Amino acid sequence: MKLLHAIDGVSAPDRAAFVRDILAADEACYTAPADRADFERLQAAITAFPAGFRLYLSGGKPVGYTGWYPVARDIFDRLHDAPDTLIHRGQIMPLPALSSGGDYLYLFNYSMIARLHKTAESRAMMQEFARTVRSTSHRGLVAVTVSPDGVRVAEKFGMTYRGDMNHDGVAESVYTLRLY
């Protein structure tokens, strides 16, 4: 049985519907409002770098998504060296394109609804996400985590805890990996 269907941001025929469906997946994955992506930030990220986003559907309903995008070196350095100086995830703005020399990649999201955690579907989603990230030339990785699952995935990518940032009054853990 094929449970999941994936749509990536590049091939989404209707970008506005794609953003709405990703927002629905985000809301289904996170119970705390502070952990959710807000519409404006999500739309800006997907519009700037659609190639980094993939939506997962089950029975036509959004059940998860992954997202990543390149960020400027100064943003990466700030997250790596002084994460406590950030006050909102919206400060981690995407670059519109990948550079030929490799980029710093922000792992924006990797989540699936709770009932699909630790299933073949969630493993397949994470394996595809890992393949995509690892096959993209990069100088470093960064993630802001809001759950133990997020921490575990960041650590599997080789990232280490760098400190907490503040997002709308809530402390969130920042993990990075600097390659060069």
Sine and cosine of phi, psi and omega as CSV:
sin_phi,cos_phi,sin_psi,cos_psi,sin_omega,cos_omega
0.00,0.00,0.80,-0.60,0.04,-1.00
-1.00,-0.02,0.96,-0.26,-0.08,-1.00
-0.99,0.13,-0.67,0.74,-0.13,-0.99
-0.96,-0.27,0.54,-0.84,0.12,-0.99
-0.79,-0.61,0.75,-0.66,-0.03,-1.00
-0.94,-0.33,0.63,-0.78,0.09,-1.00
-0.79,-0.61,0.80,-0.60,0.04,-1.00
-0.99,-0.11,0.33,-0.94,-0.09,-1.00
-0.90,0.45,-0.44,0.90,-0.02,-1.00
-0.96,0.28,-0.64,0.77,-0.08,-1.00
-1.00,-0.08,-0.01,1.00,0.00,-1.00
-0.88,0.48,0.90,-0.45,-0.05,-1.00
-0.93,0.37,-0.50,0.87,0.01,-1.00
-0.84,-0.55,0.99,-0.14,-0.10,-1.00
-0.88,0.47,-0.62,0.79,0.00,-1.00
-0.89,0.45,-0.66,0.75,0.04,-1.00
-0.92,0.39,-0.61,0.79,0.04,-1.00
-0.87,0.50,-0.72,0.69,0.02,-1.00
-0.88,0.47,-0.71,0.71,0.02,-1.00
-0.88,0.48,-0.66,0.75,0.01,-1.00
-0.93,0.37,-0.60,0.80,0.06,-1.00
-0.91,0.41,-0.66,0.75,0.04,-1.00
-0.88,0.48,-0.65,0.76,0.05,-1.00
-0.90,0.45,-0.66,0.75,0.05,-1.00
-0.89,0.45,-0.68,0.73,0.00,-1.00
-0.86,0.50,-0.73,0.69,0.00,-1.00
-0.90,0.43,-0.55,0.83,0.03,-1.00
-0.96,0.29,-0.43,0.91,-0.05,-1.00
-1.00,0.03,-0.44,0.90,-0.11,-0.99
-0.84,-0.54,0.81,-0.58,0.00,-1.00
-1.00,0.09,-0.57,0.82,-0.02,-1.00
-0.99,0.16,0.81,-0.59,0.00,-1.00
-0.82,0.57,-0.58,0.81,-0.01,-1.00
-0.92,0.40,-0.40,0.92,-0.01,-1.00
-0.99,0.13,-0.28,0.96,-0.07,-1.00
-0.99,0.13,0.43,-0.90,0.11,-0.99
-0.99,0.13,0.65,-0.76,0.08,-1.00
-1.00,0.05,0.43,-0.90,-0.12,-0.99
-0.82,0.57,-0.73,0.68,-0.08,-1.00
-0.89,0.46,-0.71,0.71,-0.02,-1.00
-0.92,0.38,-0.66,0.75,0.01,-1.00
-0.90,0.44,-0.71,0.70,0.02,-1.00
-0.88,0.47,-0.67,0.74,0.01,-1.00
-0.89,0.45,-0.67,0.74,-0.02,-1.00
-0.92,0.40,-0.71,0.70,-0.02,-1.00
-0.93,0.37,-0.61,0.79,0.02,-1.00
-0.91,0.41,-0.66,0.75,-0.03,-1.00
-0.95,0.32,-0.62,0.79,-0.08,-1.00
-0.58,-0.82,0.95,0.31,-0.07,-1.00
-0.90,0.44,-0.45,0.89,-0.06,-1.00
-0.88,0.47,-0.34,0.94,-0.05,-1.00
-1.00,0.02,-0.02,1.00,-0.11,-0.99
-0.91,-0.41,0.67,-0.74,0.03,-1.00
-0.66,-0.75,0.76,-0.65,-0.02,-1.00
-0.97,-0.24,0.65,-0.76,0.04,-1.00
-0.90,-0.43,0.76,-0.65,-0.05,-1.00
-0.87,-0.49,0.52,-0.86,0.15,-0.99
-0.73,-0.69,0.85,-0.53,-0.06,-1.00
0.85,0.52,0.51,0.86,0.00,-1.00
0.99,0.15,-0.02,1.00,-0.02,-1.00
-0.96,-0.28,0.65,-0.76,0.03,-1.00
-0.91,0.42,0.80,-0.60,0.00,-1.00
-0.83,-0.56,-0.11,0.99,0.02,-1.00
0.04,-1.00,0.18,-0.98,0.08,-1.00
-0.31,-0.95,0.37,-0.93,0.15,-0.99
-0.84,-0.55,0.47,-0.88,0.02,-1.00
-0.41,-0.91,0.63,-0.77,0.08,-1.00
-0.47,-0.88,0.36,-0.93,0.09,-1.00
-0.32,-0.95,0.36,-0.93,0.04,-1.00
-0.97,0.25,0.58,-0.81,0.06,-1.00
-0.80,-0.59,0.38,-0.92,0.01,-1.00
-0.92,0.40,0.47,-0.88,-0.01,-1.00
-0.85,0.53,-0.64,0.77,-0.03,-1.00
-0.90,0.43,-0.55,0.84,0.07,-1.00
-0.93,0.37,-0.72,0.69,0.03,-1.00
-0.86,0.51,-0.73,0.68,-0.02,-1.00
-0.85,0.52,-0.65,0.76,0.01,-1.00
-0.90,0.43,-0.69,0.73,0.05,-1.00
-0.91,0.41,-0.60,0.80,-0.01,-1.00
-0.95,0.30,-0.70,0.71,-0.15,-0.99
-0.99,-0.14,-0.49,0.87,-0.09,-1.00
-0.54,-0.84,0.87,0.49,-0.06,-1.00
-0.87,0.49,-0.43,0.90,-0.01,-1.00
-0.92,0.38,-0.15,0.99,0.01,-1.00
-1.00,0.04,-0.10,1.00,0.05,-1.00
-1.00,-0.05,0.63,-0.78,-0.04,-1.00
-0.89,-0.47,-0.01,1.00,0.00,-1.00
-0.30,-0.96,0.63,-0.77,0.04,-1.00
-0.88,0.48,-0.37,0.93,0.03,-1.00
-0.89,0.45,-0.25,0.97,0.06,-1.00
-0.96,0.27,-0.18,0.98,-0.02,-1.00
-0.99,-0.12,0.97,0.23,-0.11,-0.99
-1.00,0.09,0.58,-0.81,-0.02,-1.00
-0.98,0.19,0.50,-0.87,0.25,-0.97
-0.99,0.13,0.47,-0.88,-0.07,-1.00
-0.98,0.20,-0.20,0.98,-0.05,-1.00
-0.42,-0.91,0.35,-0.94,0.11,-0.99
-0.99,0.16,0.56,-0.83,0.09,-1.00
-1.00,-0.10,0.33,-0.95,-0.04,-1.00
-0.95,0.31,-0.39,0.92,-0.06,-1.00
-1.00,0.02,-0.01,1.00,-0.04,-1.00
0.98,-0.18,0.53,-0.85,-0.10,-1.00
-0.79,-0.61,0.15,-0.99,0.19,-0.98
-1.00,-0.06,0.81,-0.58,-0.09,-1.00
-0.96,-0.30,0.76,-0.66,0.08,-1.00
-0.99,-0.13,0.87,-0.49,0.05,-1.00
-1.00,0.09,1.00,-0.02,-0.13,-0.99
-0.89,0.46,-0.69,0.72,-0.05,-1.00
-0.28,-0.96,0.53,-0.85,0.17,-0.99
-0.47,-0.88,1.00,-0.09,-0.06,-1.00
-0.54,-0.84,0.42,-0.91,0.05,-1.00
-0.61,-0.80,0.46,-0.89,-0.04,-1.00
-0.85,0.53,0.46,-0.89,-0.13,-0.99
-0.83,0.56,-0.65,0.76,-0.07,-1.00
-0.92,0.39,-0.25,0.97,0.04,-1.00
-0.97,-0.23,0.03,1.00,0.06,-1.00
-0.88,0.48,0.60,-0.80,0.06,-1.00
0.85,0.52,0.62,0.78,0.06,-1.00
-0.88,-0.47,0.16,-0.99,0.07,-1.00
-0.86,0.52,-0.57,0.82,-0.01,-1.00
-0.92,0.40,-0.71,0.71,0.00,-1.00
-0.93,0.36,-0.59,0.81,0.06,-1.00
-0.90,0.44,-0.68,0.74,0.02,-1.00
-0.89,0.46,-0.67,0.74,0.03,-1.00
-0.87,0.49,-0.72,0.69,-0.05,-1.00
-0.94,0.35,-0.59,0.81,0.04,-1.00
-0.90,0.43,-0.67,0.74,0.04,-1.00
-0.90,0.43,-0.68,0.74,0.03,-1.00
-0.87,0.49,-0.74,0.68,-0.01,-1.00
-0.88,0.47,-0.68,0.73,0.03,-1.00
-0.86,0.51,-0.70,0.72,-0.02,-1.00
-0.90,0.44,-0.75,0.66,-0.02,-1.00
-0.89,0.45,-0.73,0.69,-0.05,-1.00
-0.92,0.38,-0.45,0.89,0.00,-1.00
-1.00,0.07,-0.08,1.00,0.04,-1.00
-1.00,-0.09,0.83,-0.56,0.00,-1.00
-0.85,0.53,0.82,-0.57,-0.01,-1.00
-0.55,-0.84,0.42,-0.91,0.02,-1.00
-0.99,-0.17,-0.26,0.97,-0.01,-1.00
-0.04,-1.00,0.25,-0.97,0.02,-1.00
-0.78,-0.62,0.49,-0.87,0.08,-1.00
-0.59,-0.81,0.60,-0.80,0.08,-1.00
-0.59,-0.80,0.56,-0.83,0.14,-0.99
-0.95,-0.32,0.86,-0.51,-0.11,-0.99
-0.96,-0.29,0.54,-0.84,0.01,-1.00
-0.82,-0.58,0.07,1.00,-0.03,-1.00
-0.47,-0.88,0.31,-0.95,0.09,-1.00
-0.86,0.51,-0.57,0.82,0.06,-1.00
-0.89,0.46,-0.66,0.75,0.03,-1.00
-0.89,0.46,-0.65,0.76,0.04,-1.00
-0.89,0.46,-0.73,0.69,-0.03,-1.00
-0.86,0.52,-0.69,0.73,0.01,-1.00
-0.92,0.38,-0.70,0.72,0.03,-1.00
-0.84,0.54,-0.68,0.73,0.01,-1.00
-0.92,0.40,-0.57,0.82,0.06,-1.00
-0.90,0.43,-0.48,0.88,0.08,-1.00
-0.99,0.17,-0.01,1.00,0.02,-1.00
1.00,0.00,0.12,0.99,-0.01,-1.00
-0.99,0.17,0.47,-0.88,0.06,-1.00
-0.83,-0.56,0.41,-0.91,-0.02,-1.00
-0.91,0.42,0.76,-0.65,0.00,-1.00
-0.91,-0.41,-0.19,0.98,-0.03,-1.00
0.69,-0.73,-0.08,-1.00,0.00,-1.00
-0.95,-0.31,0.55,-0.83,0.20,-0.98
-0.93,-0.36,0.25,-0.97,0.02,-1.00
-0.96,-0.27,0.77,-0.63,0.07,-1.00
-0.80,-0.61,0.95,-0.32,-0.01,-1.00
0.78,0.62,0.67,0.75,0.06,-1.00
1.00,0.09,0.06,1.00,0.00,-1.00
-0.90,-0.43,0.75,-0.66,0.04,-1.00
-0.96,0.27,0.74,-0.67,0.05,-1.00
-0.76,-0.65,0.60,-0.80,-0.10,-1.00
-0.99,0.13,0.69,-0.73,0.02,-1.00
-0.95,-0.33,0.77,-0.64,0.04,-1.00
-0.85,-0.52,0.67,-0.75,0.03,-1.00
-0.65,-0.76,0.31,-0.95,0.16,-0.99
-0.65,-0.76,0.89,-0.47,0.06,-1.00
-0.97,-0.23,0.86,-0.52,0.02,-1.00
-1.00,-0.03,-0.66,0.75,0.06,-1.00
-0.22,-0.98,0.00,0.00,0.00,0.00
